[in-house]
Amino acid sequence: MKSFKALLYISTIMGIVMTTSCSDDDPIIENEEELITTVIYRMSPVGGGSDVEFQFSDPDGDGGEAPRISSEALAANTAYTGSLIFLDESGEETEDITEEIEEEDEEHQVFFVVTGNSLQISYNDMDEDGNPIGLSTTVNTSDAGTGNLTIILRHEPVKTNSGVADGDPTNAEGETDIEVTFNYTVE
């Protein structure tokens, strides 16, 4: 009888262990957000010439030291091909977040909010559904002027909402991975 009770006790304990270790309620982390410490917006003149870069760098992330933000002047009445690079430079090795955005293009969109009348940006790249991504752009300048350019990387935007495909983040929903504002000058 003692061996039956011992067997019953062991069976009960094993059942509890098996039930708790194989629970369907265990969280599954599908897409952990990445830290983005650096944004580089490189613009190459279509007819040739020197590249222009806007850079944001905050290697220690939020808090700590203030981020470094720089921008170079753009030439008036010029077309540029723009490319965006997102990096995580917080660790020993630099991680290129741009590759992840390209792989998960349906889950990301970059928005370009421009103030001033001297700069216009349009999308050159699309996801598999024909919706814009924003890693590759065309930048057109007009006459000399100044303004602000805010670059917003949105995770899981609703790309079919009103205005989103045209680059308006107002109805995009989703979560902002990073938002950076640059001062620009066209001369």
GIVENKA-V816864 format. One record per helix or strand. SS is the DSSP state (alpha for helix, beta for strand). FROM is the first residue (numbers start at 1). TO is the last residue. Records with the same first field share a line. If there is no record, write none. Layout:
BEGIN
SS = FROM-TO, FROM-TO
END
This chain:
BEGIN
alpha = 2-21, 97-103, 105-107, 164-166, 169-171
beta = 38-45, 52-57, 68-71, 74-74, 79-88, 95-96, 108-114, 119-123, 126-126, 132-132, 136-141, 145-155, 175-186
END
